[in-house]
Amino acid sequence: MKSRVPQRVVVVGAGAVGLSCAWFLQEHGAEVTVLDRSGVGAAASWGNAGYVIPAMAAPLPEPALLRAGVRGLLTPGSPLAMSRRVSASTLAFLAGFARNSTGARWRRGLAALAPLGHGAIPAFDDLLAGGVAADVREETLRIGFTAGEDTSGIEHELLAAREVGQHVSYRTTAGHEAPFSHRVEQVLHLEDQRFVEPGPFLDALAASVRERGGEIVDGALVRSVGFGPRGLQADTWAGTPHRADAVVLATGTWLPELARPFGVRVPVQSGHGYSCTVALDEPVTSAVYLPGVRVAMTPYGDRLRVTGIMDVAGRDAPFDRRRLDSVLRSIHPLIDGADFSDVRDPWIGARPLTPDGLPLIGRTKVDSVHIAGGHGMYGVTHAPVTGKLLARQVMTGIAQHELGPFDPLR
């Protein structure tokens, strides 16, 4: 146990995970400064689907996805693809991903994630009760299957999640329903889930951090974290150093550069996703998913946000309109009432992936430097519970057993 409680904490990264860490650190009385290279939610957080689905938050490496990934490399327009330019770090990631893509390792990873799943929705409730003016909607996630597809794969994952203690409630119905077209012949209704509009949610979370005395500095590109004459500090490329008693690194796919000097060797790979919004004849009120084409859809005001693609590429890969068009083509025959000529809000974001599909949460080899990242496709789902558990560990010095499998030094 630490003899001295941190008073001043710097959080590097203003995405969902970083802002959640900042908010819960404030719950423990910390004075918090958040530094971000761009601004609130500018990277992977802003344009994602906004699902809060602990029942489906499973490790990405598994045998079926590995097979699909290999096929995708040979299939133009596949929802899974890899850049032709492969770096040494990407090769290390792919080797680790393949090694972890076994049924046994997937089940162990699912069990490791279960405590985060248990705490995910209660942590959102904590934010709302604490004054975060966000719209977190409780809805049923509707998963659509066409002829020739069946529910067995999804049901296998859901039943496995139930076996490790997750709350899982679902039912299936026959026949299509809006916004699905007649080609969607079966729908699985996953109940008691949540979703948010990521942009407004992050704005509300940032506003709450500021209202409680926190500082969020946009355009603050941190070049290093280390010790200066006055102790621990975060150095940016412009401005004076930000002194701290503790630092939390929550920089998504940019994590390795800052974390490596502190003993973190787990590769963090960019998995780019694309999204946009389209107009609908009739608004939808719940989130929907098409597993056959791996596309998620959520309400976005009076429009529909469409999110898909997993491109394993460099984190600064440029926006490729052809990849977004491939997402829209894949859902065109499966969705009724969408105006695909009215496409707005095109976006690309880099999800931070780890070889074992588990996030990096906890202290480094330097006790005052902590990591919160590598959440893959479930950054929004697990952001508040990550912030809650890590803040408690940072401020009390007591290891949280739920975070054991996510040791950044593993």
C-alpha positions in Angstrom: 0.0 0.0 0.0 1.2 3.4 -0.9 2.1 5.7 2.0 1.3 8.8 0.0 -2.0 9.4 -1.8 -1.5 11.1 -5.2 -2.8 14.6 -5.2 -2.2 15.6 -8.8 -2.8 13.2 -11.6 -2.1 13.7 -15.3 -4.2 11.6 -17.8 -2.8 11.4 -21.3 -5.6 10.8 -23.7 -9.1 12.3 -23.9 -11.0 9.4 -25.4 -13.7 7.4 -23.6 -11.1 5.5 -21.4 -9.0 8.6 -20.5 -12.0 10.7 -19.6 -13.5 7.9 -17.5 -10.2 7.6 -15.6 -10.1 11.3 -15.0 -13.7 11.4 -13.8 -13.3 8.5 -11.3 -9.9 9.9 -10.1 -11.8 13.1 -9.2 -14.2 10.9 -7.2 -11.2 10.1 -5.0 -10.3 13.7 -4.6 -7.5 13.9 -7.2 -6.7 17.1 -9.0 -6.7 16.0 -12.7 -5.3 17.4 -15.9 -6.1 15.6 -19.2 -3.7 16.1 -22.1 -4.7 15.1 -25.7 -2.8 15.4 -28.9 -6.0 16.6 -30.7 -9.1 17.0 -28.6 -12.0 15.2 -26.9 -12.8 11.9 -28.6 -10.8 12.8 -31.7 -9.5 9.2 -32.3 -11.3 5.9 -31.9 -14.0 7.2 -29.6 -16.0 9.6 -31.7 -17.3 7.7 -34.7 -17.8 4.2 -33.2 -21.2 2.5 -32.9 -21.7 3.4 -29.3 -22.7 -0.1 -28.2 -22.6 -0.8 -24.4 -22.8 -4.6 -24.7 -21.0 -6.4 -21.9 -22.8 -9.7 -23.0 -20.9 -9.6 -26.3 -17.5 -8.2 -25.1 -15.3 -11.2 -25.9 -11.7 -11.5 -26.9 -11.2 -10.8 -30.6 -8.7 -13.7 -31.3 -10.7 -16.9 -31.9 -10.5 -19.7 -34.5 -13.4 -18.5 -36.7 -12.1 -14.9 -36.9 -8.6 -16.2 -37.7 -10.1 -18.2 -40.6 -12.2 -15.2 -41.7 -9.1 -13.0 -41.6 -7.1 -15.3 -43.8 -9.9 -15.4 -46.3 -10.3 -11.7 -46.1 -6.8 -11.1 -47.3 -7.7 -12.8 -50.5 -11.1 -11.2 -51.0 -11.4 -7.6 -52.3 -14.0 -5.6 -50.3 -13.9 -8.0 -47.3 -14.9 -6.5 -43.9 -11.5 -7.9 -42.7 -8.4 -6.7 -44.4 -4.7 -6.0 -43.8 -2.4 -3.4 -45.3 0.2 -4.7 -47.8 2.8 -2.8 -45.9 3.5 -4.8 -42.8 5.8 -3.5 -40.1 7.8 -5.5 -37.6 5.3 -4.5 -34.8 2.4 -5.7 -37.0 4.1 -9.0 -37.6 4.6 -9.4 -33.9 0.9 -8.6 -33.3 -0.2 -11.1 -36.0 2.0 -13.9 -34.6 0.5 -13.3 -31.1 -3.0 -13.1 -32.5 -2.7 -16.4 -34.3 -1.1 -18.0 -31.2 -4.1 -16.8 -29.1 -6.8 -17.9 -31.6 -7.7 -21.2 -29.9 -10.9 -22.2 -28.2 -9.2 -22.7 -24.9 -7.4 -19.3 -24.8 -10.6 -17.6 -26.0 -12.6 -19.1 -23.1 -9.9 -18.0 -20.6 -10.0 -14.5 -22.0 -13.7 -14.5 -21.8 -13.5 -15.4 -18.1 -10.9 -12.7 -17.5 -13.2 -10.1 -19.1 -16.2 -11.2 -17.0 -15.6 -8.8 -14.0 -15.4 -5.9 -16.4 -18.7 -7.0 -17.9 -20.3 -7.3 -14.4 -19.2 -3.7 -13.6 -19.8 -2.1 -17.0 -23.4 -0.9 -16.7 -23.2 0.0 -13.0 -20.2 2.2 -13.8 -22.3 4.0 -16.4 -24.9 4.4 -13.7 -22.3 5.9 -11.4 -21.5 8.6 -14.1 -25.1 9.5 -14.5 -25.7 9.6 -10.7 -22.6 11.8 -10.4 -23.9 14.5 -12.7 -22.7 13.4 -16.2 -25.5 14.8 -18.4 -25.4 12.0 -21.0 -28.1 10.0 -22.7 -27.4 6.4 -22.0 -30.3 4.4 -23.5 -31.4 0.9 -22.3 -32.4 -1.0 -25.4 -32.5 -4.4 -27.0 -29.8 -5.1 -29.5 -31.4 -6.7 -32.6 -29.1 -9.1 -34.6 -30.3 -10.0 -38.1 -29.6 -13.2 -40.0 -30.3 -13.8 -43.7 -31.3 -17.1 -45.3 -28.3 -19.5 -45.0 -27.1 -17.9 -41.8 -28.0 -19.2 -38.4 -27.8 -18.0 -34.9 -25.5 -20.8 -33.6 -22.3 -18.8 -33.6 -23.7 -15.8 -31.7 -25.6 -18.1 -29.3 -22.4 -20.1 -28.6 -20.7 -16.8 -27.6 -23.7 -15.7 -25.5 -24.0 -19.0 -23.7 -20.2 -19.0 -23.0 -20.6 -15.5 -21.5 -23.5 -16.7 -19.4 -21.3 -19.6 -18.1 -18.7 -17.2 -16.8 -21.4 -15.3 -14.9 -22.5 -12.6 -17.4 -26.1 -11.5 -17.5 -27.4 -12.8 -20.8 -31.1 -12.7 -21.9 -32.1 -13.2 -25.4 -34.9 -14.5 -27.7 -35.3 -15.2 -31.4 -38.1 -14.3 -33.8 -38.8 -15.2 -37.4 -39.6 -12.7 -40.1 -38.0 -9.4 -40.9 -38.8 -6.1 -39.1 -37.8 -2.5 -39.7 -35.2 -1.5 -40.6 -34.3 -5.0 -41.8 -35.4 -5.9 -45.4 -37.2 -9.1 -46.3 -33.9 -10.8 -46.8 -33.4 -10.8 -43.0 -35.4 -13.9 -42.0 -34.5 -14.3 -38.3 -33.7 -11.8 -35.6 -32.0 -12.5 -32.2 -33.0 -9.9 -29.6 -30.3 -9.4 -27.0 -32.0 -7.7 -24.1 -30.9 -5.4 -21.3 -28.1 -3.7 -23.2 -27.3 0.0 -23.6 -26.0 2.4 -26.3 -24.9 6.0 -26.5 -24.2 8.5 -29.2 -20.4 8.6 -28.7 -19.8 12.3 -29.5 -22.4 13.7 -27.2 -21.5 11.2 -24.5 -17.8 12.2 -24.6 -18.8 15.9 -24.6 -20.9 15.4 -21.5 -18.2 13.4 -19.7 -15.6 16.1 -20.6 -17.9 18.8 -19.4 -18.4 17.1 -16.1 -14.6 16.7 -15.6 -14.2 20.4 -16.2 -17.1 21.4 -14.0 -15.5 19.5 -11.1 -12.3 21.4 -11.5 -10.4 19.3 -14.0 -8.4 20.8 -16.9 -8.5 19.3 -20.4 -5.8 20.6 -22.7 -6.3 20.1 -26.4 -3.4 20.0 -28.8 -1.1 18.8 -26.1 1.1 16.2 -27.8 3.0 14.4 -25.0 6.5 13.4 -26.2 7.6 11.7 -23.0 6.8 11.0 -19.3 9.7 11.0 -16.9 11.3 12.6 -13.9 12.5 16.1 -13.8 13.9 18.3 -11.0 10.5 18.5 -9.3 9.5 14.9 -9.8 7.3 13.1 -12.2 6.2 15.1 -15.2 4.6 14.8 -18.7 6.5 16.8 -21.3 4.7 18.1 -24.4 6.2 19.4 -27.6 5.0 22.9 -26.7 4.5 24.5 -23.3 5.9 23.8 -19.9 6.0 20.3 -18.4 2.9 19.1 -16.5 4.0 17.9 -13.0 2.2 15.0 -11.4 2.2 12.6 -8.5 0.8 9.9 -10.9 0.3 9.6 -14.6 -2.3 7.5 -16.5 -1.5 6.7 -20.2 -4.7 6.2 -22.1 -3.6 7.0 -25.7 -5.1 4.1 -27.6 -3.0 3.1 -30.6 -0.3 5.6 -29.7 0.3 3.8 -26.4 3.5 1.9 -27.2 5.7 5.0 -27.6 5.0 6.4 -24.2 4.6 3.0 -22.4 7.6 1.2 -23.7 10.1 3.0 -21.4 8.1 1.7 -18.5 8.3 -2.0 -19.4 5.2 -2.4 -21.5 6.1 -4.7 -24.4 2.6 -6.0 -25.5 2.1 -4.9 -29.1 -0.8 -2.5 -29.7 -2.0 -2.7 -33.3 -4.4 -0.4 -35.1 -7.6 -2.0 -36.4 -9.3 0.8 -38.4 -13.0 1.0 -38.5 -15.2 3.2 -40.8 -18.5 4.9 -40.1 -21.0 7.3 -41.6 -24.6 8.3 -41.2 -27.5 7.8 -43.7 -31.1 9.1 -43.8 -34.0 6.8 -43.0 -37.7 6.9 -44.0 -38.6 5.9 -40.4 -36.2 6.5 -37.5 -35.0 3.5 -35.5 -34.8 3.5 -31.7 -32.6 0.5 -31.0 -29.2 -0.7 -32.1 -29.0 -3.4 -34.8 -26.2 -5.7 -36.0 -25.7 -7.7 -39.2 -23.1 -10.4 -38.3 -22.9 -11.8 -41.8 -21.3 -8.6 -43.1 -20.0 -7.4 -39.6 -21.8 -4.1 -39.7 -23.2 -2.3 -36.6 -25.9 0.3 -36.8 -27.3 2.7 -34.2 -29.6 5.7 -34.0 -27.9 9.0 -34.6 -30.4 11.8 -34.1 -32.9 11.2 -36.9 -30.4 9.3 -39.0 -28.7 5.9 -38.8 -25.0 5.5 -38.0 -23.4 2.7 -39.9 -20.1 1.2 -38.6 -18.0 -1.6 -40.0 -14.6 -2.8 -41.3 -11.6 -4.1 -39.5 -8.5 -3.0 -41.4 -5.2 -4.0 -39.8 -3.0 -1.1 -40.9 -0.7 1.6 -39.6 -2.5 3.9 -37.1 -2.2 6.9 -39.5 -3.7 5.1 -42.5 -5.6 7.6 -44.6 -9.4 7.6 -45.1 -10.3 5.3 -48.1 -13.8 6.1 -49.4 -13.8 2.7 -51.2 -13.7 0.9 -47.9 -16.7 2.9 -46.6 -18.5 2.3 -49.9 -18.0 -1.4 -49.4 -19.7 -1.2 -46.0 -22.7 0.6 -47.6 -22.9 -1.9 -50.5 -22.9 -4.8 -48.0 -26.0 -3.6 -46.2 -27.9 -2.1 -49.1 -30.0 -5.2 -49.8 -30.5 -5.9 -46.1 -31.9 -2.5 -44.9 -35.2 -0.9 -46.0 -35.9 2.8 -46.1 -32.3 4.0 -46.1 -31.2 6.8 -48.5 -27.8 5.7 -49.6 -27.4 8.8 -51.7 -27.5 10.9 -48.5 -24.2 9.9 -46.8 -22.8 12.2 -44.1 -20.3 12.2 -41.3 -17.7 9.9 -42.9 -15.1 8.8 -40.4 -12.1 6.5 -39.8 -10.8 5.6 -36.4 -8.1 3.2 -35.2 -9.2 0.7 -32.6 -6.3 -0.4 -30.3 -5.9 -4.2 -30.5 -3.8 -6.5 -28.4 -2.6 -10.0 -29.5 -4.6 -11.8 -26.7 -7.7 -9.5 -27.0 -7.4 -8.3 -23.5 -6.8 -4.6 -22.5 -3.8 -3.2 -20.7 -4.9 -1.8 -17.3 -2.7 -1.3 -14.3 0.7 0.0 -13.1 3.9 -0.3 -15.0 7.4 -1.0 -13.6 7.3 2.6 -12.2 4.6 2.6 -9.5 3.4 6.1 -10.3 2.9 5.4 -14.1 -0.3 3.5 -15.0 -1.8 2.2 -18.3 -5.4 2.1 -19.5 -5.7 1.0 -23.1 -5.9 -1.8 -25.7 -9.7 -2.3 -25.3 -10.2 -3.1 -29.0 -13.8 -2.9 -30.1 -15.1 -2.5 -26.6 -13.6 0.8 -25.5 -17.0 2.4 -24.9 -18.4 -0.6 -23.1 -15.5 -1.0 -20.7 -14.3 2.6 -20.4 -16.2 3.6 -17.2 -15.5 0.4 -15.3 -11.9 0.6 -16.4 -11.7 4.2 -15.0 -13.5 3.2 -11.8 -11.2 0.2 -11.0 -8.0 1.9 -12.1 -8.7 5.1 -10.2 -9.3 3.1 -7.0 -6.0 1.3 -7.5 -4.1 4.5 -8.3 -5.5 6.4 -5.3 -5.4 3.7 -2.7 -2.4 1.7 -3.8 -4.4 -1.5 -3.3 -4.3 -3.9 -6.3 -7.8 -4.6 -7.7 -8.1 -8.3 -8.3 -10.4 -7.7 -11.3 -7.4 -6.1 -13.1 -5.0 -8.9 -12.6 -5.4 -10.5 -16.1 -4.8 -7.1 -17.7 -1.4 -6.5 -16.3 0.5 -4.2 -18.8 3.7 -6.0 -17.9 2.4 -9.5 -18.9 
